[in-house]
Amino acid sequence: MIDYTLTEEQKALQEMARDFALNEMRPVAAKYDQSHDFAFDVMKKAFDAGFLTSNIPEAYGGGGLSNLDLAIISEELAAGCAGLFTSMMACSLGTTPIVQFGTEEQKKKFLAPTCRRMTLGAYALTEREAGSDAGAVKTKAVKAGDHYIINGSKCFITNGGVAGLYTVFANTAPHKGARGVSAFIVERETPGISIGKVEDKMGQRASNTAEVYFEDVKIPAANLLGREGLGFIIAMRTFDTTRASVGAAALGIAKAALEYSVAYSKTRRTFGKAIALYQATQFKIAQMAMELQAARHLVWHAAWLSDQGLPNGKESAMAKCFASDIAMAAASEAIQIHGGYGYMRDYPVEKLLRDAKLLQIYEGTNEIQRLVIAHEVIGPVKD
Ligand SMILES: Cc1cc2nc3c(=O)[nH]c(=O)nc-3n(C[C@H](O)[C@H](O)[C@H](O)COP(=O)(O)OP(=O)(O)OC[C@H]3O[C@@H](n4cnc5c(N)ncnc54)[C@H](O)[C@@H]3O)c2cc1C
């Protein structure tokens, strides 16, 4: 049976996230976009409201939200500021591998303190020579008795410069390629970790994106997630779960683009009439509303499949890819509807376009999402 009715709890979560976005994020979005400073104050408020730990089970002090619940709140928060939201989402991206693959002991040791005291999370997979080809990571982890020694570097890591806890993907058997990748829990204060370049980005400038270096970083062997060689699967399973949230962030941008456009089109007058009365404007708005709704169905479906424990790799890829593509289109149309004013920093819509672009790139580019979808749709081919 299909039921799109939100429960009372989901409606309350949605409202709480919307209030937070409107009161705590939107008023400072332009400030952090321009200054490129990290918004510790907003993150602290988000932590206090439970948004940084909402994916962590209640047993460890988190919100215990389902993936569908997360999609509902992610849309609202990203509508407030996608840059701030990306730093919030990176916390759950960083802890999802522990939630999914951690032992009871690891969950008690690492998740519970994260819920008690704000500890930003990060997911450290990408390297200079291993982006789309994520299995090609060169960072090495060598076992030495009860420890692993990690050497290497990561780039483009969201929260890389501000996180307290990283999930790090490193190779324990380089000759095995992707099957030699393992996942580790690494605490920031471990000696040998340093932060490199903090990237100066086109959009989502409120999020911190940095290089992270590991030089003889000695961590307990007990920090290995799953077993040696399971890292690539952990990375991909994590994405199957979290890509719905990226799709939801895109919904937030598309929704903001639509709301700003509707409001502006009713007040801007040309040739003696509000531009909302011109069919050219109406068709743009109808298209934005239609695509937003279609994308929301994909995102909610992908999140729901994940909550049921059903295969959702293809659907999560579709949700992330389609939603981010329509968010780009919606942001572009919003600028068009605002005319010259839309191109200016004084209005909020040009930021939406810069922010939306990133959603087509991280957590796997949209080309990689299309590869995932095609691989599943086409199946094996005899050559
Ligand atoms: C702001 C920001 C934040 C990020 N945050 C994180 C993070 O928190 N953690 C993390 O680990 N990573 C993070 N990333 C990294 C991100 O996931 C990678 O940038 C992304 O996966 C693409 O890798 P790449 O940049 O190396 O591009 P490349 O892999 O070099 O790709 C370049 C182009 O080639 C295309 N391409 C590559 N291979 C194929 C193929 N087989 N078929 C068709 N087209 C292909 C790509 O789609 C792309 O258009 C972040 C990136 C950015 C920009």
The ligand as a MOL file (V3000), in Angstrom:
LIG
                    3D

  0  0  0     0  0            999 V3000
M  V30 BEGIN CTAB
M  V30 COUNTS 53 58 0 0 0
M  V30 BEGIN ATOM
M  V30 1 C 32.8950 20.8100 -1.9290 0
M  V30 2 C 33.1720 19.3440 -1.9630 0
M  V30 3 C 32.9680 18.5890 -0.8320 0
M  V30 4 C 33.2820 17.2290 -0.8320 0
M  V30 5 N 33.1480 16.4910 0.3250 0
M  V30 6 C 33.6720 15.2330 0.3700 0
M  V30 7 C 33.7110 14.5120 1.6040 0
M  V30 8 O 33.2130 14.9590 2.6380 0
M  V30 9 N 34.3210 13.2960 1.6250 0
M  V30 10 C 34.8750 12.7460 0.5040 0
M  V30 11 O 35.4430 11.6600 0.6050 0
M  V30 12 N 34.8320 13.4030 -0.6950 0
M  V30 13 C 34.2550 14.6280 -0.7800 0
M  V30 14 N 34.2100 15.3080 -1.9760 0
M  V30 15 C 34.7970 14.6870 -3.1530 0
M  V30 16 C 33.7840 14.3280 -4.2280 0
M  V30 17 O 33.0350 13.2140 -3.8430 0
M  V30 18 C 34.5760 14.1200 -5.5380 0
M  V30 19 O 35.0020 15.3990 -5.9510 0
M  V30 20 C 33.7540 13.4640 -6.6090 0
M  V30 21 O 33.4910 12.1320 -6.2860 0
M  V30 22 C 34.4250 13.5160 -7.9800 0
M  V30 23 O 35.7660 13.1410 -7.9240 0
M  V30 24 P 36.8680 14.0700 -8.6380 0
M  V30 25 O 36.6660 15.4430 -8.1250 0
M  V30 26 O 38.1880 13.4500 -8.4320 0
M  V30 27 O 36.4880 14.0440 -10.1640 0
M  V30 28 P 36.9580 12.9490 -11.2360 0
M  V30 29 O 36.7340 11.6030 -10.6930 0
M  V30 30 O 38.3220 13.3010 -11.6950 0
M  V30 31 O 35.9230 13.2210 -12.4130 0
M  V30 32 C 36.0940 14.2670 -13.3770 0
M  V30 33 C 34.9550 14.1700 -14.3910 0
M  V30 34 O 34.9930 12.9170 -15.0760 0
M  V30 35 C 33.7640 12.2410 -14.9140 0
M  V30 36 N 34.0320 10.8030 -14.8250 0
M  V30 37 C 34.9610 10.1870 -14.0600 0
M  V30 38 N 34.9160 8.8660 -14.2480 0
M  V30 39 C 33.9260 8.6330 -15.1320 0
M  V30 40 C 33.3860 7.4580 -15.7280 0
M  V30 41 N 33.8150 6.2450 -15.4150 0
M  V30 42 N 32.3710 7.5990 -16.6120 0
M  V30 43 C 31.8880 8.8180 -16.9330 0
M  V30 44 N 32.3550 9.9690 -16.4020 0
M  V30 45 C 33.3620 9.8710 -15.5080 0
M  V30 46 C 33.1620 12.7710 -13.6240 0
M  V30 47 O 31.7660 12.5870 -13.5750 0
M  V30 48 C 33.5670 14.2290 -13.7150 0
M  V30 49 O 32.6610 14.9150 -14.5400 0
M  V30 50 C 33.8070 16.6390 -2.0040 0
M  V30 51 C 33.9730 17.3990 -3.1770 0
M  V30 52 C 33.6550 18.7340 -3.1610 0
M  V30 53 C 33.8540 19.5220 -4.4320 0
M  V30 END ATOM
M  V30 BEGIN BOND
M  V30 1 1 1 2
M  V30 2 1 2 3
M  V30 3 2 2 52
M  V30 4 2 3 4
M  V30 5 1 4 5
M  V30 6 1 4 50
M  V30 7 2 5 6
M  V30 8 1 6 7
M  V30 9 1 6 13
M  V30 10 2 7 8
M  V30 11 1 7 9
M  V30 12 1 9 10
M  V30 13 2 10 11
M  V30 14 1 10 12
M  V30 15 2 12 13
M  V30 16 1 13 14
M  V30 17 1 14 15
M  V30 18 1 14 50
M  V30 19 1 15 16
M  V30 20 1 16 17
M  V30 21 1 16 18
M  V30 22 1 18 19
M  V30 23 1 18 20
M  V30 24 1 20 21
M  V30 25 1 20 22
M  V30 26 1 22 23
M  V30 27 1 23 24
M  V30 28 2 24 25
M  V30 29 1 24 26
M  V30 30 1 24 27
M  V30 31 1 27 28
M  V30 32 2 28 29
M  V30 33 1 28 30
M  V30 34 1 28 31
M  V30 35 1 31 32
M  V30 36 1 32 33
M  V30 37 1 33 34
M  V30 38 1 33 48
M  V30 39 1 34 35
M  V30 40 1 35 36
M  V30 41 1 35 46
M  V30 42 1 36 37
M  V30 43 1 36 45
M  V30 44 2 37 38
M  V30 45 1 38 39
M  V30 46 1 39 40
M  V30 47 2 39 45
M  V30 48 1 40 41
M  V30 49 2 40 42
M  V30 50 1 42 43
M  V30 51 2 43 44
M  V30 52 1 44 45
M  V30 53 1 46 47
M  V30 54 1 46 48
M  V30 55 1 48 49
M  V30 56 2 50 51
M  V30 57 1 51 52
M  V30 58 1 52 53
M  V30 END BOND
M  V30 END CTAB
M  END
